[in-house]
Each structure stands twice: as C-alpha cells, then as structure tokens.
Amino acid sequence: MVSVTGVWSREDLAAFLEAQTAPLRLGCRRPRGDLWMLSLWYRYQNGAFECATAADADVVSYLDHDPDVSFEVSTNDPPYRGVRGNGTSTVTTDEEKAVLRALIERYLGGTDSDLAQRLLAPSREEVCIRIEPDRLHSWDYSERM
C-alpha cells in the first residue's frame, strides 16, 4: 500500500494530480551515480503516473540502470501546493503512442499543432514511463498566502 501523508486525503491528492497540468519533475540516478532531474508531461491513473518520452532519450537508459525515482507535481504560481514522493519506474514501448496521444490531448488540447504532429510522427519511437509510488506527500500553503 502506498504511504500517503500531508494535508490532503488520498481522494483530494488524486483529484489534484488528475486536474493539475504542470509537468511532473522527475529525479533519478544516472549510471555513474550522480543525480538527474527533468520535467515530463504526465497523467495520473489508477494510483500511478504515466509519462511519455522518445525511446532514445537519456532518461530511458538512466531508468533502465536504476528504476528508483523521486518526483514532484506542484503549482507554479501562488498559492503553492502540490504532491511529492518516491517510487519505482518501468519503461515500456508505446508502439501505438497511446500514452503520448493522451498526454498531447491533456496538455495541448488536441493533435492539430506542429508540436503534436512532430511528436506523433511515424518515425519517432516512443516509450511510456510508469511510476508506481511508494510514498506520496501533499502540501498546501493556500492559508499562508
């Protein structure tokens, strides 16, 4: 069972993650042992995060080497609130680009833009990064701000 701490209930935390469209900030370890952080589009479904990236992205080899990750999803403007945690990642091919297509819909509102068309190009190989959280911690500074 995922450990949930902080100011929100499990249901409130899930509602925030499902509604928030700020990218997920992902922390991982590179093969030589140093830390790395990057931002990825995500969706939160059934208690897990799903992200998409190119199959040849550096982060894919990092997660293949060490699947343990940390993450944060938070608002970019006051009042600051969000969710952080840690968990385990798995990387799988997304041949049909189903996850990527869903993320494009979520973040861009459709597939008509030049960016969407570049990301969905048939020549682009795509993977899904699934993060199964071990711990989720919420915070909300609305009352202080």
Beta strands, then each sheet from edge to edge (+ up, - down):
strand 1: 3-6
strand 2: 24-29
strand 3: 35-40
strand 4: 42-45
strand 5: 48-54
strand 6: 68-74
strand 7: 81-93
strand 8: 126-140
sheet 1: 1+ 8+ 5- 4+
sheet 2: 1+ 8+ 7- 6+ 2- 3+
end
